Amino acid sequence: MRVGGTHSWYYGQGEWEETKVSPDEWRFTYKVKKRRKWDAPEGSGAPTGTEYHWYILAHQNVRKLNANEYTTSMTGLKYKLAHRREGHVEWNASGRAQLRRLIAILEENAIELRHELAEKGGGLAGLQQESREAPSRRRENMVSRTVLQNGMALGILGQPSLEAYFTQTRTAGADAGGSPAVGLGPKSSSNSEFFPKNRR
């Protein structure tokens, strides 16, 4: 789809599971089927069976209606980290490449948020001090807040470090460059079960 194009989707009755890990932090998974609001043009889009790994940054706004019901809406951004063609064992980007891409996404968004804070009168002193932090320390903080799902890196807060995944996969096999192999073993379910393919 061209830049600026839009998709609209209907989501079925999905399953959202979450676990509270701190007063303000929850670990969650979400599984659901979705359907286009309008049928896709004949011959368009990726082949059936293609899988995607998306990373989502979003605001979720919730309002309690009664003891058992809430309204909820989400607004945010999604980034494609990788895809896998039908019949292919490996994804188009290695685990390390996806991790580097994810770190870049988080760093870029952090910079934008710092500018937004400064514009709203948040002050520059604290931001300048934070910007002097060692990049390796910032990277450690971000990597420690990731989790592996279906053999891919999913950015959900409060999860084990990706290093644990790399350590495990080294015993299963590695690519020519010595990095962990991706997509080895039986074909896993698509990460798109957890992350929608489009913003809508």
N, C-alpha and C positions, 0 to 999 in steps of 0.2 A: 504494500500500500504506500502511496506517496505521502510525504511529510505533510501534515495538516489534515489528512483523512481521518475519519472517525468510524468506530464500530459501536453497535449497541447490542447488548446481550440480555437474555433472560436466564436467571439462575434458578435452579430447582431447589427443593428442600434439602439443604446441605447439612453437614455435621461439623460443628465447631467445638473442639475440645480444648480446654485450657486448665492450667495448673498455676496456682499462685506461688511464686518463689520469693517474693519480698512484698512489703506493704504497697508498693506502686509498680510492681513488675509481674507479668504473667507470661507463661510459656504456652503457645497455642499451636494447633494444627487445624486445617480446614479442608474438607473434601466435599466436592459438589460437581454435578454435571451442569454445563451451561449450553445454551442454544442461541444461535443468531436471531436477532429480532426480525431480520429479513434474510431470505435464503441467499447464499453466496452465488455470485455469477458463475455460470457454467465454465469449468476449466480454470477457475481462479484459485489462488492460495496454494499452500504447501501440500504435498501429497498426504493422503490419509496415513496415519501411523507416525507422522513426524512428532517428535517430543521437543518441549521447550523448558528451559530453566530461566525463570524470571526472578528478579529481586524487586521487592516493593517497599517504598517509603510512603507511609500514609497516615493521615489523621482519621481516627474512628470516633465519631460522635454518637453518644448513646443517651437515650432518655427513658427512664423507667415509667411504665404505664400502670402496672400492677405487680403483684407478687411474682408473677411468672412470665410477664411479657415486657419487652423493651422495643423501642424503635432504634435503628442503627443505620448509619451512613458512613461511607469512607470516601475521602478525597486525597489524592496523592499522585505519586509518580511510580512508573515501573520501568525497569531496565532489563533488556535481554542479556543474559550472561553466556548462554550457549543453546545450541539446538542439536538434535540427533535425527538423522534421516531414517526412515523406515528400512529395516534390514541391516542397518549399520550397528556395529558393536560399540564403537567409540563416539563420543560427542565431538563437535567441531573445535572445541577448546579444551585443553587439559585442565585438571583440577587446579594446578598452580596458576595458569593463565586466568581462570575464572576468579581465583582469589585476588590476583593483582587488579583485575578489573573492578571487583567489589570494593577493594580498599580505595581505589581512585574515585569511585562513585561517592563513597562516604566522605572522603576528604574534600571533594568538590562541594558537596552539600554543606559540610561544616563551614567552609569558607563563606558560602552564600549566607548562612545563618548568622555568622559573626558580623558580616556587613549589615545585615538587617537589624541586628541588635544595636550596632553602633548608630545607625540611622534613627533608631527610636530612642536614642539618648542613653544607651546602656553603658557608655563610656568606653574609651579606648585603652585605658591602662591595663585592665584585666585581660583584654583581648591580646594586647601586645605581649604580656607575660605568657599567656597560653601559647602564642605563636612561637615562642622561643623554646617550647618543649622539644625534646629530642624526637625526631620522626619515628624512631624505633619504638619509643614508649607509646606514642599515639597508635602505632600499628599494633602493638601488643594488646592494647585495650580493645581495639576493634576486632582483632582476630579471636580474642577470648570470648567474644559475644556472638559466636556463630555455632551452627549445629549442622550435622550431616543428616540428610533424609534421602533414602533411596540412592545412596552413593554419591550425592551431589551436595554442594555447600548451600545451605539455606540460611538467610540472615534473620534469625529469630533471637531476640535478646535473652540472656541468661543461660546460654547453652554451653556445652563443652568446647574446648578449643579445637580448631581444625587440625592442629598438630597431631591430635590423637588419631584423626582419620588418616593423615599421611603416614603415621607410624604403622597403622594396621594394613594399609594398602601396599606398603613396601614389601610385606611378606607375600602378597598375592601376585605382585608383578609390577614392573615399571616400564615406562616408555623408553625410547632410545636415549633421551636426555637425562635419564635417571630420575624423572619426576614420577609421582604416583600415577598408575594407570587409571583411566576413567572408563566406567562401563564394563568392567571385566565380570565374567560370570554370567548367571542367568539374567535375562533382560528384566529390568525393574520397571515398575509402573512409572508413568510420566510425572515429573515434578509439576506439570501444569495442573495436576489434580489439586495442588495446594495454591498455585498462583495463577490467576486469570491471565489470558493471553493479551488482553488489551485493557486500556484504562477504564473502559465502560463495562 
